[in-house]
Amino acid sequence: QVQLVQSGGGLEHTGGSRILSCAASGFAFNVYDMSWYRRPPGKERELVATISRTDKGPATTVYADSVKGRFTVSRDDAKRMVYLQMNNLQVDDTAVYYCHARLFSLQHWGQGTQVTVSS
């Protein structure tokens, strides 16, 4: 059974930090690109960050312009975990965050976790 189980999130003040975690099971973790998406209130879902599969070489990362320099995505293949370290949080970072796994047309989603940033 494929599962992406998220943890972390909650309420934070502007300038604060949070880390989101995602535990993967039921699929070959190292051949999947792993991403974090978010859906701000009243807006469409958007890609936040991606870390590439590691079976063919070192992972590479890509970030949305809005989070570059503040967020860091990482993965631990031995633990089957992916993380999103979020620093200098801003009110506009308020959203439901989703862990996502992709291998070509195969996709899996986490359950979502709310991050709320207050000024």
C-alpha positions as CSV (number, residue, x, y, z in Angstrom):
1,Q,0.0,0.0,0.0
2,V,1.4,3.3,-1.1
3,Q,1.5,5.9,1.6
4,L,2.9,9.4,2.1
5,V,2.4,10.5,5.7
6,Q,3.1,14.0,6.5
7,S,4.0,15.6,9.8
8,G,4.9,19.1,11.0
9,G,3.1,22.3,10.2
10,G,1.1,24.5,12.5
11,L,1.0,28.1,13.5
12,E,4.1,30.3,13.2
13,H,4.9,34.0,13.3
14,T,6.6,35.9,10.4
15,G,10.3,35.3,10.4
16,G,9.9,31.9,12.1
17,S,10.9,28.5,10.9
18,R,9.2,25.2,10.5
19,I,10.1,21.8,9.1
20,L,7.7,19.5,7.3
21,S,8.4,15.8,7.0
22,C,7.0,13.1,4.7
23,A,7.4,9.4,5.3
24,A,7.1,7.2,2.3
25,S,6.1,3.6,2.1
26,G,4.9,1.1,-0.4
27,F,6.9,2.1,-3.4
28,A,10.6,2.3,-4.6
29,F,11.4,5.6,-3.0
30,N,14.7,6.3,-4.6
31,V,13.4,6.2,-8.2
32,Y,10.7,8.9,-7.5
33,D,11.1,12.6,-7.8
34,M,9.8,14.1,-4.6
35,S,8.1,17.5,-4.4
36,W,6.3,19.8,-2.0
37,Y,3.2,21.6,-3.3
38,R,1.0,24.1,-1.5
39,R,-2.5,25.5,-1.9
40,P,-2.8,29.0,-0.4
41,P,-6.3,29.9,0.7
42,G,-8.5,30.8,-2.3
43,K,-5.7,30.0,-4.7
44,E,-4.6,27.2,-7.0
45,R,-2.1,24.6,-5.9
46,E,1.5,25.5,-6.7
47,L,4.8,23.7,-6.8
48,V,7.1,24.8,-4.0
49,A,10.2,22.6,-4.4
50,T,11.3,19.3,-6.1
51,I,14.2,17.0,-5.3
52,S,15.1,14.5,-8.0
53,R,15.4,10.8,-7.9
54,T,18.7,9.4,-6.7
55,D,19.1,6.1,-8.5
56,K,20.9,7.7,-11.4
57,G,23.1,10.2,-9.5
58,P,23.1,12.8,-6.9
59,A,19.8,14.6,-6.2
60,T,19.2,18.0,-7.7
61,T,16.7,20.6,-6.4
62,V,14.4,23.1,-8.0
63,Y,12.5,25.9,-6.1
64,A,9.7,28.3,-6.8
65,D,11.0,31.8,-7.0
66,S,8.9,32.8,-4.0
67,V,10.7,30.4,-1.7
68,K,14.3,30.5,-3.1
69,G,16.8,31.2,-0.4
70,R,14.3,30.5,2.4
71,F,13.1,26.9,1.9
72,T,15.3,23.8,1.5
73,V,14.0,20.4,0.3
74,S,16.0,17.3,1.2
75,R,15.6,13.6,1.2
76,D,16.9,10.6,3.2
77,D,16.6,7.5,1.1
78,A,17.7,5.2,3.9
79,K,14.8,6.5,6.0
80,R,12.5,7.0,3.1
81,M,11.8,10.5,4.2
82,V,11.6,13.9,2.5
83,Y,11.7,17.2,4.3
84,L,10.9,20.8,3.7
85,Q,12.8,23.2,5.9
86,M,11.1,26.6,5.8
87,N,12.9,29.6,7.2
88,N,11.9,33.3,7.4
89,L,8.3,32.4,7.0
90,Q,6.0,35.1,5.6
91,V,2.2,35.5,5.7
92,D,2.1,34.5,2.0
93,D,3.5,31.1,2.9
94,T,0.2,30.3,4.6
95,A,-1.2,27.2,2.8
96,V,-1.9,23.6,3.0
97,Y,1.3,21.8,2.1
98,Y,1.3,18.5,0.2
99,C,4.1,15.9,-0.2
100,H,4.2,14.5,-3.7
101,A,5.9,11.6,-5.4
102,R,6.2,11.2,-9.2
103,L,7.6,8.6,-11.5
104,F,6.6,9.4,-15.0
105,S,2.8,9.2,-14.9
106,L,2.7,7.6,-11.5
107,Q,1.8,10.0,-8.8
108,H,1.2,9.8,-5.0
109,W,0.1,12.5,-2.6
110,G,0.3,13.1,1.1
111,Q,-2.6,14.0,3.2
112,G,-1.7,17.7,3.4
113,T,-0.8,19.7,6.4
114,Q,-1.7,23.3,7.3
115,V,0.9,25.9,7.8
116,T,-0.3,29.2,9.0
117,V,1.9,32.3,9.3
118,S,0.7,35.2,11.3
119,S,2.2,38.7,11.4
